[in-house]
């Protein structure tokens, strides 16, 4: 709070005029961070859908590529939206003590982010490239597992090859999808499509703060 006061030129107690506690301030920042993450996700999704609309891409391949892109979003956003991703993790990590209101604040927009992944999983099931299952839980599992394994990169200074979180996250996502019924050969095809898209586009494009 002192750093915030110093950088804004206000008194030490100035921020408390707007936020009663540090946790309230962090909650407000989390809300903005989730908004940024959601808008980045949707922008990347729109661009990918246009790419996958090519007549040479089959529906099943497109559906599985979209699921892979959902996983890759959390990997790539570590670089394009680092501050926002860190703030969203605080909701899971328990670094704040603000009561979570299921009808207001951070949770509804966080669930919107999860629902984006659920939509892609539903489409993959409908295209018969994944087995049927609880796709809300699956969407949560993909976010949690991907972002969780990325944390090992913090040990990269000790052994970068061993603690390569990006590589591990991509491999883990593929293994999870195989467990849900994905065919390895189709995964290879879909990964190649995703790599081709990434060559000229971003899955997690940077976006600005929300407008007031």
Secondary structure, 3 states (H helix, E strand, C coil): CHHHHHHHCCCCCHHHHCCCCHHHHHHHHHHHHHHHHHHHHHHHHHHHHHHHCCCCCCHHHHHHHHHHHHHHHHHHHHHHCHHHHHHHHHHHHCCCCCCCCCCCCHHHHHHHHHHHHHHHHHHHHHCCCCCCCCHHHHHHHHHHHHHHHHHHHHHCCCCCCCCCHHHHHHHHHHHHHHHCCCCHHHHHHHHHHHHHHHCCCCCCCCCCCCCC
